[in-house]
Amino acid sequence: MGKKEKGKPNTLGEVSRDYTINLHKAVHKETFKRKAPRAVSHIVRFAQKNMLTEDVRIDPQLNEAVWARGIRNLPRRIRVRLQRKKKEEDDGKGKYYTLAQYVPVDSFDNLKTEITKQQ
């Protein structure tokens, strides 16, 4: 393992990773009418933490996948592709944003975090 040199900041680059997020754990003991909104905000917090960006954009297909069975009957897990991309415009919140997209899967057995190719 290499050590980070003092005074040199980590350089962020464009990267894409697939994650499995356990929504069931995130909204445990949450009121029925708050489950889907809390799940979406959990996905945003997860993306901010793992991709180190403040600006997170949720793809409409991901939002529809969370809300597909209504506000209270969420999928237990969801597969998400997080892509850190360079911003075109400069709004003062950093140089990168994260795009969260839905990845449909048949089964969640033996799925790991994968680094995927950039498109």
C-alpha positions in Angstrom: 0.0 0.0 0.0 1.4 3.3 -1.0 1.2 6.3 1.3 -0.2 9.6 0.4 2.4 12.3 0.2 1.9 15.3 2.5 0.6 18.4 0.9 -0.7 16.7 -2.3 -4.5 16.5 -2.6 -6.2 13.4 -3.9 -7.1 13.9 -7.6 -10.6 13.0 -8.5 -11.2 11.7 -12.0 -14.2 10.4 -14.0 -15.1 6.9 -12.8 -18.1 4.6 -12.9 -19.0 2.0 -10.4 -21.9 -0.4 -9.8 -23.2 -0.7 -6.2 -26.0 -2.7 -4.5 -27.8 -0.5 -2.0 -29.9 -2.2 0.7 -33.0 0.1 0.9 -34.7 -2.2 3.4 -32.0 -1.4 6.0 -32.1 2.3 5.2 -35.9 2.8 5.8 -36.3 0.4 8.7 -38.8 1.7 11.2 -39.8 4.6 8.9 -43.4 5.7 8.6 -45.2 4.2 5.6 -45.7 7.6 3.9 -42.0 8.5 4.2 -40.4 5.3 2.9 -39.9 6.1 -0.8 -38.7 9.7 -0.2 -36.3 8.5 2.4 -35.0 5.8 0.1 -34.2 8.4 -2.6 -32.5 10.6 -0.1 -30.5 7.6 1.1 -29.3 6.9 -2.4 -28.2 10.6 -2.7 -26.3 10.4 0.6 -24.7 7.1 -0.4 -23.6 8.6 -3.7 -22.1 11.7 -2.0 -20.2 9.6 0.5 -18.8 7.0 -2.1 -18.1 9.3 -5.0 -17.0 12.4 -3.0 -19.2 14.9 -4.8 -21.9 17.2 -3.4 -23.9 17.4 -6.6 -25.8 14.1 -7.2 -28.3 13.7 -10.0 -30.9 10.9 -9.9 -31.8 9.4 -13.3 -35.6 9.2 -13.9 -35.5 5.4 -14.4 -33.9 5.0 -10.9 -36.6 7.2 -9.4 -39.3 5.1 -11.1 -37.7 1.9 -9.9 -37.8 3.0 -6.3 -41.4 4.3 -6.6 -42.6 1.4 -8.9 -44.5 -0.4 -6.1 -45.8 2.7 -4.4 -44.6 4.9 -1.5 -44.5 2.1 1.1 -43.6 -1.1 -0.7 -40.0 -0.6 -1.8 -37.7 -3.1 -3.4 -35.4 -4.5 -0.6 -32.2 -3.9 -2.7 -31.5 -1.9 -5.8 -28.5 -2.0 -8.1 -27.2 1.4 -9.0 -24.5 2.7 -11.3 -22.7 5.8 -10.0 -20.8 7.8 -12.5 -18.6 10.7 -11.5 -18.5 13.2 -14.4 -16.9 16.5 -15.0 -19.3 19.5 -14.9 -19.8 21.6 -18.0 -20.9 24.7 -16.1 -19.3 26.2 -13.0 -21.8 26.8 -10.2 -19.3 26.8 -7.3 -20.1 23.4 -5.9 -17.1 21.6 -7.2 -15.7 20.3 -10.5 -17.6 17.0 -10.6 -21.1 15.7 -10.3 -22.5 12.2 -9.8 -25.1 10.6 -12.0 -27.0 7.7 -10.3 -28.6 5.3 -12.8 -30.7 2.1 -12.3 -29.1 -1.2 -13.3 -31.8 -4.0 -13.6 -30.6 -7.4 -12.3 -32.3 -10.8 -12.0 -30.7 -11.8 -8.8 -28.5 -10.1 -6.2 -26.6 -13.3 -5.3 -22.8 -12.8 -5.3 -22.9 -9.3 -6.7 -19.9 -7.1 -5.7 -19.0 -3.5 -6.4 -17.7 -3.3 -9.9 -15.8 -0.7 -11.8 -17.5 -0.4 -15.2 -16.2 1.1 -18.4 -16.9 4.8 -19.2 -19.2 5.4 -22.1 
